[in-house]
């Protein structure tokens, strides 16, 4: 059974940092491109970052470029999202998923507030 479990979300002040983790099971992470998405209240879910199976091909939404870094540890079946210089508009529920479709995790809440 495919399962994705996100963690690491928290309440943080503007300018702060967080690292999100996504532990996967039920499939072999190293064979799949992965992605992070987020959904703010009242908004559509949006793609934030993606990373190829080998980690060689990485892409970011313009709104997070230069602040967020996606990485993966296939040996630990874990996907990461390092988020620096957080802004109010980064407040959202964050989800990981296989880039080309599949199950969603339960998400982890990131709230940026002073």
C-alpha positions as CSV (number, residue, x, y, z in Angstrom):
1,X,0.0,0.0,0.0
2,X,1.4,3.4,-1.0
3,X,1.8,5.8,1.9
4,X,3.3,9.2,2.2
5,X,3.8,10.9,5.5
6,X,4.7,14.6,5.7
7,X,6.1,16.2,8.8
8,X,8.0,19.3,9.9
9,X,5.4,22.0,9.5
10,X,5.2,24.6,12.3
11,X,4.4,28.2,13.2
12,X,7.3,30.3,12.2
13,X,8.0,34.1,12.0
14,X,8.6,35.8,8.6
15,X,12.2,35.3,7.6
16,X,12.4,32.0,9.4
17,X,13.2,28.5,8.1
18,X,11.7,25.1,8.2
19,X,12.6,21.7,6.8
20,X,9.7,19.4,5.7
21,X,10.1,15.7,5.3
22,X,8.1,13.2,3.4
23,X,8.6,9.5,4.3
24,X,7.3,7.1,1.7
25,X,6.4,3.4,1.8
26,X,4.8,0.9,-0.5
27,X,6.9,1.8,-3.5
28,X,10.6,2.3,-4.3
29,X,11.4,6.0,-4.1
30,X,14.5,5.9,-6.3
31,X,12.4,5.0,-9.3
32,X,10.1,8.0,-9.1
33,X,10.2,11.7,-9.7
34,X,8.6,13.4,-6.7
35,X,7.0,16.8,-6.0
36,X,5.9,19.1,-3.2
37,X,2.6,20.9,-3.5
38,X,0.8,23.4,-1.2
39,X,-2.7,24.6,-0.7
40,X,-3.6,27.8,1.1
41,X,-7.1,28.4,2.4
42,X,-9.5,29.3,-0.4
43,X,-6.9,28.6,-3.1
44,X,-6.1,25.9,-5.6
45,X,-3.4,23.3,-4.7
46,X,-0.2,24.4,-6.5
47,X,3.1,22.7,-7.5
48,X,6.0,24.1,-5.4
49,X,8.9,22.0,-6.4
50,X,9.8,18.8,-8.3
51,X,12.8,16.5,-8.4
52,X,13.6,13.8,-10.9
53,X,14.3,10.2,-9.8
54,X,18.0,10.7,-10.0
55,X,17.9,14.2,-8.5
56,X,19.5,15.8,-11.6
57,X,16.4,17.7,-12.7
58,X,14.9,20.1,-10.3
59,X,12.3,22.8,-10.8
60,X,10.6,25.4,-8.6
61,X,7.6,27.6,-8.7
62,X,8.7,31.2,-9.3
63,X,7.3,32.2,-6.0
64,X,9.7,30.0,-4.1
65,X,12.8,30.1,-6.3
66,X,15.9,31.0,-4.5
67,X,14.3,30.3,-1.1
68,X,13.2,26.6,-1.2
69,X,15.4,23.6,-1.9
70,X,14.0,20.1,-2.7
71,X,16.2,17.1,-2.1
72,X,15.8,13.4,-1.6
73,X,17.5,10.5,0.2
74,X,16.5,7.4,-1.6
75,X,18.2,5.2,1.0
76,X,15.9,6.6,3.7
77,X,12.8,6.7,1.4
78,X,12.5,10.4,2.3
79,X,11.9,13.6,0.3
80,X,12.8,16.9,1.8
81,X,11.9,20.6,1.3
82,X,14.2,23.1,2.9
83,X,12.3,26.4,3.2
84,X,14.3,29.6,4.0
85,X,13.3,33.3,4.3
86,X,9.7,32.3,4.8
87,X,7.0,34.8,3.9
88,X,3.4,35.3,5.0
89,X,2.2,34.0,1.6
90,X,4.0,30.7,2.2
91,X,1.3,29.8,4.8
92,X,-0.4,26.6,3.5
93,X,-0.8,22.9,4.0
94,X,2.2,21.2,2.2
95,X,1.9,17.8,0.5
96,X,4.3,15.5,-1.2
97,X,3.4,13.1,-4.1
98,X,4.9,11.3,-7.0
99,X,5.2,13.9,-9.7
100,X,3.2,12.0,-12.3
101,X,0.3,11.2,-10.1
102,X,-0.8,8.9,-7.2
103,X,-1.8,9.2,-3.6
104,X,-1.5,12.2,-1.4
105,X,-0.3,12.3,2.1
106,X,-2.1,13.9,4.9
107,X,-0.1,17.1,4.6
108,X,1.8,19.2,7.1
109,X,0.8,22.8,8.1
110,X,3.2,25.7,7.7
111,X,2.0,28.9,9.2
112,X,4.1,32.1,8.8
113,X,3.1,34.7,11.3
114,X,4.5,37.3,13.6
